[in-house]
Amino acid sequence: MPFFLADIGKLIDAGGPVLLLIAGLLLVMWTLVFERLWYFHSTLKREAAEVLARWESRPERRSVRAHQVREALISSVGLNINRNLSMIRALIAIAPLLGLLGTVTGMIGVFDVLSLSGSGDARSMAAGVSRATIPTMAGMVAALSGVFANTYLRRVADREQQMLADHLTMDH
């Protein structure tokens, strides 16, 4: 077995089963992030070109009806641009809460040791303390990585939607 898998196993043992939930959340969140990146760099260009071609093929672009068609085209692409961004934000919000769940379960372990031993032996409480702090750290790291990714994706989404609106001119 590679050495890093053994280290990951030790970390999960030290942090408790909540770390597996945080790892699953992180996997889903980053899968959605990479899906959005893929969409922005491949599919969006094709969709924008199709919408632009539809708009340019219209003989008339100044009437109220043309304005409504333009807004509908921008909105339909905007829905695709913003897909999964709210899910990414929700996962970012859940990550620290799962870390807090790990903190609570770890502290329950500390209190269990205290109730069984009747004393504040530091060695016997160490496992519970690490089980309390490691998930907190993991939840925060997961949330922070998601915040940076979400900020970038949000900025790209806003820019792409604005660029599409700028290209659909109502000049003739």
N, C-alpha and C positions, 0 to 999 in steps of 0.2 A: 504494500500500500504506500502511495506517495506520502511524503512527510507532511504536506499541507493538509491532507485529509485527516490525518491523526490530530493535527492541531485544531482543525475545525471541530472534530469530535470532542476534544477536550473543552473547547469554548462552549459548545452546546451543553455539555455536562455541567459546566460551571454556571452557565446562565439559565439553564432550565428549558422546559419545553416551549416557553413563550418565544424564545429565539427562533424556533422553527416557524412560528406564525409570522414573525417579523421578516424572516428570509422569504417566505411565500409572498408576503405583501410586496417586498422589494422586487421579487421576480416579476410579479404582475405589473407593478408600476413601471419598471424599466422596459418591459416588453411593450407597454403602451407608448412610452417615450420613443423607443426606436421605431415603432409603427408610424408615429407622427412624423418623425424625421424622414422615414422612407417616403411617406406620402408627400411631404413638402418638396422633396428632391426628385420625385418621379411623376406620380399620378397628377399632382396639382398642375404641373406645366401643361399636361395634355388637356385637362379639364378647362383650364383658363384659355387655351388656344381654341377649344371647341366653342366656348361661350363667346369669345371675341369674334370668331367666324360667324356665329349666329347673329351677333349684333351688327357686324359689318354688312351682312347680307340683307339687312332691312333697308328698304328703299327710303324710308322716312324715319327720322329720329328726333323730331322736335315736339311732337304732340304730347298730350297728357298720357295717352295710351302708350306711346313709346317710352315715356318716363317710367310708367308702371312695369313695362316689360323689362326695362333696364334694372330696376330695383329687384324684380323677381329673379333675374339671372344672377345678380350679385348675391342675393340672399341664398339661392340654392347652392352656390359654390361656398358661401360663408358657412352654411351648415356643415358641409364636408370639411372645411378648414378647421372648424372648432370641435369636431367630433373627438371624443375621448379626453379632451382637456379638462372637463369638469370631473371626470373619473380620476384623472391624475391628481387633481387638487384634493379630492376626497381621500385618496390613499395617503397623500402627504399629511393630511389632518389626522388620519387614523394611526400612523406610525408612532408618534409619541404616546398615544393612548395605550397602544400595545406595550410600549416600554414601561409605562406606569403600571400596567397589569403585571408585568414581570417584577416590578418593584414590590408590589403588594404581595405577590406569591412568595417572593424571597423573604420578605419581612415576616410573613406567617411562619416560614421555616425557622427564622431566628426566634420567634416567640415560642414555637414548639420546643426548640432545644432548651430555652429558658424554663419552660414549664416542666420538662422532663428532668433536667439536671438540677434545677433549683438554684443554680448559681450563674454568674455572668462569665463563664469560662470563654475566653476569647477564641481559643482553638475550635471549640465546638460551634461557636456562632459564625465562624469565618465563611463556611459554605453558604449559609443563608444570606450573609451580607454580600458575597459575590453574586449570588443568585438574584439579589435585589438591584445591584448596580449595573451589571453587564447588560441586561435587557433595556435599562433606561438609556445607556449609552448607544446601544444598537438602534433603538427607536429614534433617537435624536439624529444619529448619523444618516439613517434612512430618510428621515424627513428633510434634513438639510440638502442631501443630494437631490431629492425631488424638487425642492424649492428652486435650486439653480436651474434644473432642467425645465421646470414649468415656466420660469421667468423667460428663458430663451424661447421656448415654444410659443408662449403668449406673444412675445415681441414679433416673432416670425409670422404668426397667424395674423396679427393686426396689420403688419406691413404688406403681406400678400393680398389681403382683402382690400386694402387701400389702393394698392397698385392696380388691382383688377378694376376697381371703380374708376380710377384715373384713365384707364385705357378705353373704357366704354364711354366715349365722348358723345355728346348730343349736338354736334356741330352742324350737321346737314340733314 
